[in-house]
Amino acid sequence: MKKLSTLICAFVFIATASFGQQKTKQGHTNQNKFKQLKDELATPNSQHTASGAPGVKYTQQKVDYNMDIILDDDNQKIYGNETITYHNNSVDNLSYLWIQLDQNMRAADSKTPDIQPNKIPNKLSKSRFERSFAENSFDGGFKIESVTNLDNSNLSYTINQTMMRIDLNTALASGEIFEFKIKWWYNINNHRTQGGRSGYEHFPDGNNNYVIAQFYPRMCVYDNVEGWQNDQFWGRSEFALEFGDFTVNITTPEDHMLGATGVLLNEKEVLTKKQLKKLNEAKNSFDKIVVIQTQKEAEKVEKKRAKKTKTWRFKATNVRDYAFASSRKFIWDGMAVDINGKTVMAYSYYSREANPLYGDHSTKAVAQTLKTYSEYTFDYPYHKAISVDGQMGMEYPQICFNPGRPDADGTYSDRIKYRMIKVTIHEVGHNFFPMIVNSDERQWTWMDEGLNSYMEMLAELAYDKDFPITRGYPKNIVKYMNGDQSKIAPIMSKGDNVYSFGSNAYGKPATALWILRETIMGKELFDHAFKTYSKRWKFKHPTPADFFRSMEDASAMDLDWFWRGWFYTTDVTDIGIKGVKKYQTKSKRNSIKFIEDKTKGLEFEKKDDKSKYHYEITYNKPGGLVMPIIVEFTFKDGTRERKTYPAQIWRYNDKEITKVFSSNKEVTNIALDPDLETADVDITNNNFPKKDNSKFKLLRKKMKN
């Protein structure tokens, strides 16, 4: 009986212990930083494939415009009659169409000012105050006079702020075409005093420079990803547009010079014989800028006011939008650019107030952009690219509006020069992203601004190897990434809803691509993959998944960990050295003895010259991003060796890992990320022995000297 009691007690104890262990067990979901992105990305289909390429069933709508435009310089108004031909290439029947009315953001009843929080600063100039807190709101919205069928019978339509829905009597079937007309006008805003992406600038001499865009009712995109992309335009996030052909007639004062999207069809009617001669000279000048309308000629024109008008006739094929610039003040120069045997014209239109800065650099910057972007993506397909002295930064097919003017005496600082070149390259570069690789800017700002900001860096360095790049280098994004997390959003956020729009949509994605190219993938793999994506989606509508998948498909690299960390989170890079142990091997009678050094730091006694050193290094990762570990070892003889461990080294332990480094030479210093390649937000833990960069030490060193 006694033995039995003991066995029972033992059994109860074991059972109780086992039950207790089961009670404490808890499961978890896959939190590994290297898990695949399948949960985040859209499911591949026959339009957007798993490889990142357009599928066999990919479809895209087409929209053609025929427009007659009148620019009223006396009253700063613009009038338009347009005929829209909508091609339903989708498999869906459409019972209504959606149209963008961007100028309604400036309508008297616009809700855009109401969603912007504001307050009165302590110090504010009178002009800035009047611009920010205008007593009488400017009525710049579209005045829709009629929306009709081709036979002038009325169409039913509804306007909801910056969007207009046209209700069709009969659904537009797949493969069918629908044609209709819109008549409209609006008051043009002074973009220098009222802001805006287009408008006019008034000069003391009484003249106006017009940079006109988003000036006509434009069809929304319809696709199998968003359906109708009819998100309201609040002023920040830009556009989603369909490709098509434009026939545009623009009537201006007779003494205006005009540049626009498309091929000028009536050169002989609107240009003088001298201008035609200079234009033909420019078309054959590949190494020298030709001034087609000189400053002296422009100054003569701007002193008068023509009473007559003239009409400029353009044809643009396979473009997604249309814009133009017009003024009697414009100087005009141009130069031919050889893009793999095809001649493309680089032009600039600018007032005397922008000369000589524009004359010195604008057209050269346009030409360099076309060359660099064509090298890394695809050959520029259009016949020209224009830079306009528009004193803003805004882009449209074949034409863009840029800032930069010298001082009154004609001199300009390097700061002004480089800013003007930088913006010009950026805006001309938008011809590729998104004017050709036609992403949805309203939804994914980074897909045009971020990719373009990365490409801009390459063009800037090609223009000037010492170009002061301000956005894109890893070190330049550290302050933003290490900032207040409550004011930082993932890159995969809608631009309307983020703080620090420039850093979020431009700087961080550009940095991410720079790191991919320079540190993770290498130039050859990255360049091939990036070009593959660009060519696949030229003249099409890509999504973020198409970009991510194409980059992996063309490089044989699993980058899901990178996209997740950099694009879907606000994690930061912070990798440090937690500790170092030194071991030494000695050969004696064919035996090896390991000696662990217990000292702190790396000041060791002199060892046998035949010794081999082994360093057991523990790296920790306070930051959330997984990144490669770049280590530079400095030896006692002054030489250095660099080792890079791939990011996958963190796959088993996201907090810390240990690696052994062996060498015949003694190490005196270990440094992480010595060239600041990874946007590490805290470099105080990047060295062993740890560097003391405290103010006290620096002061003490200064006092000794």
C-alpha positions as CSV (number, residue, x, y, z in Angstrom):
1,M,0.0,0.0,0.0
2,K,2.8,2.3,0.8
3,K,4.4,1.8,-2.7
4,L,1.1,2.3,-4.4
5,S,0.6,5.7,-2.6
6,T,4.0,6.8,-3.8
7,L,3.3,6.0,-7.4
8,I,0.0,7.8,-7.3
9,C,1.5,10.9,-6.0
10,A,4.1,10.8,-8.6
11,F,1.5,10.4,-11.3
12,V,-0.5,13.3,-10.0
13,F,2.6,15.5,-9.9
14,I,3.5,14.6,-13.4
15,A,0.0,15.2,-14.7
16,T,-0.2,18.5,-13.0
17,A,3.1,19.6,-14.3
18,S,2.2,18.5,-17.8
19,F,-1.1,20.4,-17.6
20,G,0.7,23.5,-16.4
21,Q,3.1,23.4,-19.4
22,Q,0.2,23.2,-21.9
23,K,-1.6,26.1,-20.3
24,T,1.4,28.5,-20.9
25,K,1.8,27.6,-24.6
26,Q,0.6,30.3,-27.1
27,G,0.7,30.4,-30.8
28,H,1.6,33.3,-33.1
29,T,1.3,34.4,-36.7
30,N,4.2,34.6,-39.1
31,Q,6.0,37.8,-38.1
32,N,9.2,37.0,-40.0
33,K,10.5,40.0,-41.9
34,F,11.2,37.7,-44.9
35,K,7.7,36.3,-45.3
36,Q,6.3,36.8,-48.8
37,L,4.2,39.8,-49.9
38,K,1.3,37.6,-51.1
39,D,-1.0,39.0,-48.5
40,E,-0.3,42.6,-49.4
41,L,-0.2,42.3,-53.2
42,A,-3.2,41.9,-55.5
43,T,-3.8,38.4,-56.9
44,P,-2.2,38.1,-60.3
45,N,-4.6,37.7,-63.2
46,S,-4.7,37.7,-67.0
47,Q,-4.3,41.4,-67.2
48,H,-1.6,41.9,-64.5
49,T,0.4,38.7,-64.3
50,A,2.5,37.1,-61.6
51,S,5.7,38.0,-63.4
52,G,4.8,41.7,-63.3
53,A,4.1,42.0,-67.1
54,P,0.9,42.9,-68.8
55,G,-1.2,39.8,-69.4
56,V,-2.7,38.4,-72.6
57,K,-6.1,39.9,-71.7
58,Y,-4.7,43.3,-70.7
59,T,-7.0,46.1,-72.0
60,Q,-6.9,49.9,-71.9
61,Q,-9.3,52.6,-72.9
62,K,-8.5,55.2,-75.5
63,V,-9.7,58.8,-75.6
64,D,-9.3,61.2,-78.5
65,Y,-9.8,64.9,-78.2
66,N,-10.6,67.5,-80.9
67,M,-10.4,71.0,-79.4
68,D,-10.7,74.6,-80.4
69,I,-9.3,76.9,-77.7
70,I,-9.3,80.7,-77.4
71,L,-6.9,82.5,-75.0
72,D,-8.4,85.8,-74.0
73,D,-5.3,87.8,-73.0
74,D,-7.3,91.0,-72.3
75,N,-9.6,89.4,-69.7
76,Q,-7.4,86.4,-68.6
77,K,-10.1,83.8,-69.7
78,I,-9.9,80.7,-71.7
79,Y,-12.7,79.3,-73.9
80,G,-13.0,75.8,-75.3
81,N,-15.1,73.6,-77.5
82,E,-14.1,69.9,-77.4
83,T,-15.2,66.8,-79.0
84,I,-14.4,63.6,-77.1
85,T,-14.2,60.2,-78.7
86,Y,-14.3,57.5,-76.1
87,H,-13.2,53.9,-77.1
88,N,-14.5,51.2,-74.7
89,N,-11.8,48.6,-75.0
90,S,-12.7,46.9,-71.7
91,V,-14.9,43.8,-71.5
92,D,-17.5,45.8,-69.5
93,N,-20.6,47.6,-70.5
94,L,-20.5,51.2,-69.2
95,S,-23.7,52.9,-68.3
96,Y,-22.0,56.2,-67.5
97,L,-18.7,58.0,-68.0
98,W,-16.6,60.1,-65.5
99,I,-14.8,63.3,-66.4
100,Q,-12.3,65.3,-64.4
101,L,-12.9,69.0,-63.9
102,D,-9.7,70.0,-62.1
103,Q,-10.3,73.7,-62.3
104,N,-13.3,73.3,-60.0
105,M,-10.8,73.1,-57.2
106,R,-10.7,76.9,-57.7
107,A,-14.5,77.3,-58.0
108,A,-16.1,79.8,-55.6
109,D,-17.8,76.9,-53.8
110,S,-14.8,74.7,-53.7
111,K,-14.3,72.5,-50.6
112,T,-10.5,72.4,-51.0
113,P,-9.9,75.4,-48.7
114,D,-12.2,73.9,-46.1
115,I,-10.2,70.7,-45.6
116,Q,-6.9,72.6,-45.0
117,P,-6.2,73.5,-41.4
118,N,-4.6,76.9,-41.1
119,K,-3.6,79.6,-38.6
120,I,-2.1,83.1,-38.8
121,P,1.6,83.1,-38.2
122,N,3.3,85.8,-36.1
123,K,5.1,87.2,-39.1
124,L,3.6,87.2,-42.6
125,S,4.1,89.6,-45.5
126,K,1.1,91.5,-46.8
127,S,1.1,89.7,-50.2
128,R,1.4,86.3,-48.5
129,F,-1.4,87.2,-46.1
130,E,-3.7,88.3,-48.9
131,R,-2.9,85.1,-50.8
132,S,-3.6,82.8,-47.7
133,F,-6.6,84.7,-46.3
134,A,-8.3,86.3,-49.3
135,E,-11.4,88.2,-48.4
136,N,-13.1,87.5,-51.8
137,S,-12.5,84.0,-53.1
138,F,-11.5,83.7,-56.8
139,D,-14.0,82.0,-59.0
140,G,-11.8,79.9,-61.3
141,G,-14.0,76.9,-61.7
142,F,-15.3,75.5,-65.0
143,K,-18.3,77.2,-66.5
144,I,-19.9,74.3,-68.4
145,E,-22.1,75.8,-71.1
146,S,-23.3,72.6,-72.7
147,V,-22.7,68.8,-72.8
148,T,-24.2,67.3,-76.0
149,N,-24.3,64.5,-78.5
150,L,-22.8,65.1,-81.9
151,D,-26.2,66.2,-83.1
152,N,-26.3,68.8,-80.3
153,S,-29.0,67.0,-78.4
154,N,-28.4,67.4,-74.6
155,L,-26.7,64.7,-72.5
156,S,-27.7,64.2,-68.9
157,Y,-24.8,65.0,-66.5
158,T,-24.1,65.6,-62.8
159,I,-21.2,67.6,-61.4
160,N,-19.8,66.5,-58.0
161,Q,-17.0,69.0,-57.1
162,T,-14.1,68.1,-59.5
163,M,-15.9,65.2,-61.2
164,M,-18.6,65.1,-63.7
165,R,-20.7,62.0,-64.5
166,I,-22.4,61.7,-67.9
167,D,-25.3,59.3,-67.9
168,L,-25.8,57.4,-71.1
169,N,-29.2,56.6,-72.6
170,T,-27.8,53.2,-73.7
171,A,-24.9,51.4,-72.0
172,L,-21.7,51.6,-74.0
173,A,-20.9,48.0,-74.9
174,S,-17.4,46.5,-75.1
175,G,-15.7,47.5,-78.3
176,E,-18.0,50.4,-79.0
177,I,-17.2,54.1,-79.4
178,F,-19.1,57.1,-77.9
179,E,-18.6,60.7,-79.2
180,F,-19.9,63.8,-77.5
181,K,-19.1,67.5,-77.1
182,I,-18.5,69.9,-74.2
183,K,-18.5,73.7,-74.4
184,W,-16.8,75.5,-71.4
185,W,-14.8,78.5,-70.2
186,Y,-13.1,79.7,-67.0
187,N,-11.3,82.5,-65.4
188,I,-7.5,81.9,-65.4
189,N,-5.8,82.2,-62.1
190,N,-2.7,84.3,-61.4
191,H,-0.5,81.4,-60.2
192,R,2.1,83.8,-58.8
193,T,-0.3,85.4,-56.4
194,Q,-3.0,82.7,-56.1
195,G,-0.9,79.6,-56.5
196,G,-1.7,76.7,-58.7
197,R,-0.2,74.2,-61.2
198,S,-1.0,76.4,-64.1
199,G,-2.2,79.9,-64.8
200,Y,-0.6,83.2,-65.8
201,E,2.1,85.5,-64.4
202,H,1.6,89.3,-64.8
203,F,4.6,91.5,-65.4
204,P,5.1,95.2,-64.6
205,D,5.4,95.9,-68.3
206,G,1.7,94.8,-68.7
207,N,2.4,91.5,-70.3
208,N,1.4,88.0,-69.2
209,N,3.1,84.7,-69.4
210,Y,0.6,81.8,-69.7
211,V,1.3,78.3,-68.7
212,I,-2.0,76.5,-69.3
213,A,-2.7,72.9,-68.2
214,Q,-5.6,70.9,-66.8
215,F,-7.6,73.4,-68.8
216,Y,-10.1,71.1,-70.5
217,P,-12.6,68.5,-69.1
218,R,-10.5,65.2,-69.2
219,M,-11.7,61.6,-69.1
220,C,-11.0,59.6,-66.0
221,V,-9.3,56.2,-66.3
222,Y,-11.4,53.1,-66.3
223,D,-9.6,49.7,-65.7
224,N,-9.9,46.4,-64.0
225,V,-8.0,47.5,-60.9
226,E,-10.0,50.6,-59.8
227,G,-13.0,50.6,-62.1
228,W,-13.4,54.3,-62.5
229,Q,-10.6,56.3,-61.0
230,N,-12.8,59.2,-59.9
231,D,-11.2,60.3,-56.7
232,Q,-11.7,64.0,-56.1
233,F,-8.9,66.4,-56.9
234,W,-8.0,68.3,-53.7
235,G,-4.9,70.0,-55.2
236,R,-2.1,67.6,-54.2
237,S,-2.3,64.1,-55.6
238,E,-2.1,64.3,-59.4
239,F,-3.8,62.5,-62.2
240,A,-4.8,59.2,-63.8
241,L,-5.4,59.6,-67.6
242,E,-6.0,57.6,-70.7
243,F,-3.8,57.8,-73.8
244,G,-5.2,59.1,-77.1
245,D,-4.8,61.4,-80.0
246,F,-5.2,65.2,-79.8
247,T,-6.1,67.7,-82.5
248,V,-5.9,71.1,-81.0
249,N,-6.3,74.6,-82.4
250,I,-5.3,77.4,-80.1
251,T,-6.1,81.0,-80.9
252,T,-3.9,83.7,-79.3
253,P,-3.0,87.3,-79.9
254,E,-1.1,87.6,-83.2
255,D,2.2,88.7,-81.4
256,H,2.3,85.7,-79.0
257,M,4.9,83.0,-79.2
258,L,3.5,79.6,-78.2
259,G,4.9,76.1,-77.3
260,A,2.6,73.1,-76.8
261,T,2.2,69.4,-76.8
262,G,2.2,67.9,-80.3
263,V,3.5,68.6,-83.8
264,L,3.0,72.1,-85.1
265,L,1.1,71.7,-88.3
266,N,1.1,75.3,-89.7
267,E,4.6,76.6,-89.0
268,K,4.5,78.9,-92.1
269,E,1.3,80.5,-90.9
270,V,2.4,81.4,-87.4
271,L,6.1,81.9,-87.7
272,T,8.1,84.4,-89.6
273,K,10.5,83.5,-92.3
274,K,13.4,84.3,-90.0
275,Q,12.0,82.1,-87.3
276,L,11.5,79.3,-89.7
277,K,15.0,79.5,-90.9
278,K,16.4,79.5,-87.3
279,L,14.1,76.6,-86.4
280,N,15.4,74.5,-89.3
281,E,18.9,75.4,-88.3
282,A,18.2,74.2,-84.7
283,K,16.8,70.9,-86.0
284,N,20.2,70.2,-87.5
285,S,22.3,71.5,-84.6
286,F,23.4,68.7,-82.3
287,D,26.1,70.4,-80.4
288,K,25.1,74.0,-80.2
289,I,21.9,75.8,-79.1
290,V,20.2,77.9,-81.7
291,V,18.2,81.0,-80.6
292,I,15.1,81.0,-82.7
293,Q,13.6,84.2,-81.2
294,T,16.2,86.3,-79.6
295,Q,15.8,88.5,-76.5
296,K,16.2,91.6,-78.6
297,E,13.3,90.4,-80.8
298,A,11.2,89.5,-77.9
299,E,11.7,92.8,-76.2
300,K,10.6,94.6,-79.4
301,V,7.4,92.5,-79.5
302,E,6.5,92.9,-75.9
303,K,6.3,96.7,-76.2
304,K,3.3,96.5,-78.5
305,R,-0.2,94.9,-78.4
306,A,-1.5,93.2,-81.5
307,K,-5.2,93.6,-82.1
308,K,-5.4,90.6,-84.4
309,T,-5.2,86.9,-83.5
310,K,-3.7,83.8,-85.0
311,T,-4.4,80.1,-84.6
312,W,-1.8,77.5,-83.9
313,R,-2.7,74.0,-85.1
314,F,-1.2,70.9,-83.4
315,K,-1.5,67.2,-83.7
316,A,-0.4,64.9,-80.8
317,T,-0.5,61.2,-81.1
318,N,-0.6,58.7,-78.2
319,V,-0.3,61.2,-75.4
320,R,-2.2,61.1,-72.1
321,D,-2.7,64.9,-71.7
322,Y,-2.2,68.3,-73.3
323,A,-0.7,71.6,-72.2
324,F,0.7,74.8,-73.7
325,A,2.5,78.1,-72.9
326,S,2.0,81.4,-74.6
327,S,3.4,84.9,-74.3
328,R,4.6,87.9,-76.3
329,K,7.6,87.9,-74.0
330,F,9.1,84.5,-74.9
331,I,12.6,84.0,-76.1
332,W,12.8,80.6,-77.9
333,D,15.9,78.4,-78.4
334,G,16.4,74.8,-79.4
335,M,18.9,72.1,-80.0
336,A,18.7,68.6,-81.7
337,V,19.3,65.6,-79.5
338,D,20.4,62.2,-81.0
339,I,18.5,59.4,-79.3
340,N,19.9,56.2,-80.9
341,G,19.7,57.7,-84.4
342,K,16.4,59.5,-83.9
343,T,16.4,63.3,-83.8
344,V,14.5,64.8,-80.8
345,M,14.3,68.5,-80.3
346,A,15.0,70.1,-76.9
347,Y,13.4,73.6,-76.6
348,S,13.1,76.3,-74.1
349,Y,10.7,79.3,-73.9
350,Y,11.5,82.0,-71.5
351,S,11.2,85.7,-70.7
352,R,14.1,88.2,-70.6
353,E,13.6,88.1,-66.8
354,A,14.9,84.5,-66.9
355,N,17.8,85.2,-69.1
356,P,20.8,84.4,-69.1
357,L,20.1,81.5,-66.7
358,Y,17.6,79.8,-69.0
359,G,19.8,80.6,-72.0
360,D,22.8,79.0,-70.3
361,H,21.3,75.9,-68.9
362,S,17.6,75.1,-69.7
363,T,17.9,73.5,-73.1
364,K,21.1,71.7,-72.1
365,A,19.3,70.3,-69.1
366,V,16.4,69.1,-71.3
367,A,18.9,67.4,-73.7
368,Q,20.7,65.7,-70.8
369,T,17.5,64.4,-69.4
370,L,16.4,62.8,-72.7
371,K,19.8,61.1,-73.1
372,T,20.0,59.7,-69.5
373,Y,16.4,58.5,-69.2
374,S,16.5,56.9,-72.6
375,E,19.7,55.1,-71.6
376,Y,18.2,53.5,-68.5
377,T,14.6,53.0,-69.6
378,F,13.6,53.2,-73.3
379,D,14.2,55.6,-76.2
380,Y,12.2,58.8,-75.8
381,P,9.3,58.2,-78.3
382,Y,8.2,61.8,-79.0
383,H,9.7,64.4,-81.3
384,K,10.4,67.1,-78.7
385,A,10.5,68.2,-75.1
386,I,10.0,71.7,-73.9
387,S,11.1,73.7,-70.8
388,V,9.1,76.8,-70.0
389,D,10.0,79.7,-67.7
390,G,6.8,79.1,-65.7
391,Q,8.2,79.8,-62.2
392,M,6.8,76.5,-60.7
393,G,7.5,72.8,-61.1
394,M,4.9,71.0,-63.2
395,E,4.9,68.5,-66.0
396,Y,2.8,67.5,-68.9
397,P,3.5,65.5,-72.1
398,Q,6.4,67.1,-74.1
399,I,6.2,70.3,-72.0
400,C,6.9,71.4,-68.5
401,F,7.0,74.6,-66.4
402,N,10.1,75.3,-64.3
403,P,11.5,77.9,-61.9
404,G,14.7,79.9,-61.8
405,R,15.6,83.5,-62.6
406,P,18.8,85.5,-62.2
407,D,19.2,88.7,-60.2
408,A,18.3,92.0,-61.9
409,D,21.9,92.4,-63.1
410,G,21.9,89.1,-64.8
411,T,24.1,87.2,-62.3
412,Y,23.0,84.1,-60.5
413,S,24.3,82.0,-57.7
414,D,25.2,78.3,-57.8
415,R,22.2,77.7,-55.5
416,I,19.8,79.3,-58.0
417,K,21.5,77.6,-61.0
418,Y,21.4,74.1,-59.5
419,R,17.8,74.5,-58.3
420,M,16.7,75.5,-61.8
421,I,18.6,72.6,-63.4
422,K,17.4,70.1,-60.8
423,V,13.7,71.0,-61.3
424,T,14.1,71.1,-65.1
425,I,15.6,67.6,-65.1
426,H,12.9,66.4,-62.8
427,E,10.0,67.8,-64.7
428,V,11.3,66.8,-68.2
429,G,11.9,63.4,-66.6
430,H,8.2,63.1,-65.9
431,N,7.8,62.5,-69.6
432,F,8.9,59.0,-68.8
433,F,7.2,58.6,-65.4
434,P,4.1,58.9,-65.6
435,M,3.5,60.4,-69.0
436,I,4.6,57.2,-70.7
437,V,4.9,54.6,-67.9
438,N,1.4,55.7,-67.0
439,S,0.9,55.0,-63.3
440,D,-2.1,56.2,-61.2
441,E,-0.7,59.4,-59.5
442,R,-3.9,60.0,-57.6
443,Q,-3.5,56.7,-55.8
444,W,0.3,56.0,-55.8
445,T,2.3,59.2,-55.9
446,W,5.6,57.5,-55.3
447,M,5.2,55.5,-58.6
448,D,5.9,58.7,-60.6
449,E,7.6,61.1,-58.2
450,G,9.7,58.5,-56.4
451,L,10.9,56.6,-59.6
452,N,11.4,59.9,-61.3
453,S,13.4,61.4,-58.4
454,Y,15.7,58.4,-58.6
455,M,16.2,58.8,-62.3
456,E,16.8,62.5,-61.8
457,M,19.8,61.7,-59.7
458,L,21.5,59.8,-62.6
459,A,20.8,62.7,-65.0
460,E,22.1,65.3,-62.6
461,L,25.3,63.4,-62.1
462,A,25.6,63.1,-65.9
463,Y,25.1,66.8,-66.3
464,D,27.7,67.6,-63.6
465,K,29.6,65.0,-61.7
466,D,29.8,67.3,-58.7
467,F,26.0,68.1,-58.8
468,P,24.8,68.9,-55.3
469,I,22.1,66.2,-55.0
470,T,19.7,67.1,-52.2
471,R,17.3,64.2,-52.4
472,G,18.0,60.4,-52.9
473,Y,21.2,59.8,-51.1
474,P,20.7,57.5,-48.0
475,K,22.2,60.1,-45.6
476,N,19.7,62.7,-46.7
477,I,16.6,60.7,-45.7
478,V,17.9,59.8,-42.1
479,K,16.4,62.9,-40.5
480,Y,13.0,62.2,-41.9
481,M,12.9,58.5,-41.1
482,N,14.2,59.1,-37.6
483,G,11.5,61.8,-37.0
484,D,8.3,61.9,-35.1
485,Q,6.5,58.6,-36.0
486,S,3.1,60.2,-35.5
487,K,3.9,62.4,-38.6
488,I,5.4,59.7,-40.8
489,A,3.4,57.4,-43.1
490,P,4.4,54.4,-45.2
491,I,5.3,55.1,-48.8
492,M,2.2,53.0,-49.7
493,S,-0.1,55.8,-48.6
494,K,-2.3,58.1,-50.6
495,G,-0.5,61.4,-51.1
496,D,-3.4,63.5,-50.0
497,N,-3.2,62.0,-46.5
498,V,0.4,62.2,-45.5
499,Y,2.7,64.6,-43.7
500,S,6.0,65.5,-45.2
501,F,4.7,64.9,-48.8
502,G,8.1,65.5,-50.4
503,S,10.0,63.1,-48.2
504,N,7.3,60.4,-48.3
505,A,6.6,60.5,-52.1
506,Y,9.9,61.7,-53.5
507,G,12.8,61.3,-51.2
508,K,12.3,58.0,-49.4
509,P,11.3,56.0,-52.5
510,A,14.2,57.5,-54.5
511,T,16.5,56.5,-51.6
512,A,15.1,53.0,-51.6
513,L,15.9,52.6,-55.3
514,W,19.3,54.0,-54.9
515,I,20.1,51.5,-52.1
516,L,18.7,48.7,-54.2
517,R,21.0,49.6,-57.1
518,E,24.1,50.6,-55.2
519,T,24.1,48.2,-52.2
520,I,21.6,45.3,-52.5
521,M,21.2,44.3,-56.2
522,G,24.2,45.9,-57.9
523,K,24.1,48.2,-60.9
524,E,23.9,45.5,-63.6
525,L,21.0,43.5,-62.1
526,F,19.1,46.6,-61.0
527,D,19.5,48.4,-64.3
528,H,18.3,45.4,-66.3
529,A,15.2,44.9,-64.0
530,F,14.3,48.6,-64.0
531,K,14.6,48.8,-67.8
532,T,12.5,45.6,-68.1
533,Y,9.7,47.2,-66.0
534,S,9.9,50.5,-67.9
535,K,9.6,48.7,-71.3
536,R,6.9,46.4,-70.2
537,W,4.6,49.2,-69.0
538,K,5.4,51.8,-71.6
539,F,2.1,53.4,-72.7
540,K,0.2,51.3,-70.2
541,H,-1.1,51.5,-66.6
542,P,1.1,49.7,-64.1
543,T,0.3,49.1,-60.4
544,P,2.8,48.9,-57.5
545,A,2.6,45.1,-57.7
546,D,3.6,45.2,-61.4
547,F,6.7,47.2,-60.4
548,F,7.6,44.9,-57.4
549,R,7.1,41.7,-59.4
550,S,9.0,42.9,-62.5
551,M,12.0,43.9,-60.4
552,E,12.2,40.4,-58.9
553,D,11.2,38.6,-62.1
554,A,14.0,40.2,-64.1
555,S,16.7,39.8,-61.5
556,A,16.2,36.5,-59.7
557,M,16.2,38.2,-56.4
558,D,13.5,37.8,-53.7
559,L,13.0,41.4,-52.6
560,D,9.7,41.0,-50.7
561,W,11.5,41.8,-47.4
562,F,12.7,45.1,-48.9
563,W,9.4,46.2,-50.3
564,R,7.7,45.4,-47.0
565,G,10.1,47.2,-44.8
566,W,10.7,50.3,-47.0
567,F,7.3,50.7,-48.6
568,Y,4.7,49.2,-46.2
569,T,6.2,50.3,-42.8
570,T,7.9,53.3,-41.3
571,D,10.6,51.2,-39.7
572,V,14.2,52.5,-39.7
573,T,17.7,51.1,-40.2
574,D,19.8,50.8,-37.1
575,I,22.4,48.1,-36.9
576,G,25.1,48.2,-34.3
577,I,28.0,46.2,-32.8
578,K,27.0,44.7,-29.5
579,G,30.2,43.0,-28.6
580,V,33.5,41.5,-29.8
581,K,35.4,38.5,-28.6
582,K,38.9,37.7,-29.9
583,Y,40.4,34.2,-30.4
584,Q,43.9,33.4,-31.4
585,T,45.1,30.1,-32.9
586,K,48.8,28.9,-32.5
587,S,50.4,26.1,-34.3
588,K,52.7,24.0,-32.1
589,R,53.7,20.4,-33.0
590,N,50.7,20.3,-35.3
591,S,48.2,21.2,-32.5
592,I,45.9,24.2,-32.3
593,K,45.0,25.9,-29.1
594,F,42.1,28.4,-28.9
595,I,42.6,31.3,-26.5
596,E,39.6,33.5,-25.6
597,D,40.6,37.0,-24.8
598,K,38.7,38.3,-21.8
599,T,39.7,41.9,-22.2
600,K,37.4,44.7,-23.2
601,G,38.2,46.5,-26.4
602,L,40.9,45.5,-28.9
603,E,44.2,46.4,-27.3
604,F,46.0,43.1,-27.1
605,E,49.5,41.9,-26.3
606,K,51.8,41.3,-29.2
607,K,51.4,37.7,-30.4
608,D,53.5,35.3,-32.5
609,D,53.8,36.6,-36.1
610,K,52.5,33.2,-37.3
611,S,49.3,33.6,-35.3
612,K,45.9,33.7,-36.9
613,Y,43.1,35.9,-35.4
614,H,39.4,35.1,-35.1
615,Y,36.9,37.7,-34.0
616,E,33.4,36.6,-32.8
617,I,31.3,39.7,-33.4
618,T,27.7,40.1,-32.2
619,Y,25.7,42.5,-34.3
620,N,22.4,43.8,-32.9
621,K,19.5,45.6,-34.7
622,P,17.6,48.1,-32.6
623,G,15.9,49.3,-35.9
624,G,13.0,47.5,-37.5
625,L,14.4,47.3,-41.0
626,V,16.4,44.3,-42.1
627,M,19.3,45.4,-44.2
628,P,22.7,44.1,-45.2
629,I,25.5,44.4,-42.7
630,I,28.4,46.2,-44.3
631,V,31.6,45.8,-42.2
632,E,35.0,47.4,-42.7
633,F,37.9,45.9,-40.8
634,T,41.0,48.1,-40.2
635,F,44.2,46.1,-39.5
636,K,47.2,47.0,-37.4
637,D,49.3,47.6,-40.5
638,G,46.8,50.2,-41.7
639,T,45.2,48.2,-44.4
640,R,41.5,47.6,-44.7
641,E,39.1,44.9,-45.7
642,R,35.3,45.1,-46.3
643,K,32.7,42.4,-45.9
644,T,29.0,42.6,-46.7
645,Y,26.6,40.1,-45.2
646,P,23.2,39.9,-47.2
647,A,20.1,41.0,-45.4
648,Q,19.0,37.4,-45.2
649,I,21.5,37.0,-42.3
650,W,18.6,38.2,-40.1
651,R,16.1,35.6,-41.1
652,Y,16.4,33.4,-38.0
653,N,16.9,36.2,-35.4
654,D,15.6,39.7,-36.1
655,K,17.3,41.1,-33.0
656,E,20.9,40.0,-33.1
657,I,23.3,37.6,-34.8
658,T,26.9,36.5,-34.3
659,K,29.5,36.0,-37.1
660,V,33.2,35.1,-36.9
661,F,35.7,37.0,-38.9
662,S,39.2,35.4,-39.4
663,S,42.4,37.0,-40.6
664,N,46.1,36.5,-40.5
665,K,46.3,40.2,-39.5
666,E,45.3,41.8,-36.2
667,V,42.2,44.0,-36.3
668,T,42.3,47.4,-34.6
669,N,38.9,48.7,-35.6
670,I,35.6,47.5,-36.8
671,A,33.1,49.9,-38.5
672,L,29.6,49.4,-39.9
673,D,28.3,51.1,-43.0
674,P,31.4,53.3,-43.4
675,D,30.0,55.0,-46.5
676,L,26.5,55.6,-45.1
677,E,24.8,53.3,-47.6
678,T,21.9,52.1,-45.6
679,A,20.3,55.2,-44.1
680,D,21.3,54.1,-40.6
681,V,19.6,56.5,-38.2
682,D,22.1,56.0,-35.3
683,I,25.8,55.6,-36.1
684,T,27.0,55.9,-32.5
685,N,26.8,52.1,-32.3
686,N,28.6,51.5,-35.6
687,N,32.2,51.3,-34.3
688,F,34.3,49.0,-32.1
689,P,36.0,50.2,-30.1
690,K,33.2,52.7,-29.7
691,K,34.0,56.2,-30.8
692,D,33.5,59.0,-28.3
693,N,32.1,61.9,-30.3
694,S,30.8,63.7,-27.2
695,K,31.1,67.5,-27.1
696,F,33.2,67.1,-23.9
697,K,35.8,65.0,-25.7
698,L,35.9,67.4,-28.7
699,L,36.3,70.4,-26.4
700,R,39.1,68.6,-24.5
701,K,40.9,67.8,-27.7
702,K,40.6,71.4,-28.9
703,M,42.0,72.7,-25.6
704,K,45.0,70.3,-25.9
705,N,45.7,71.7,-29.4
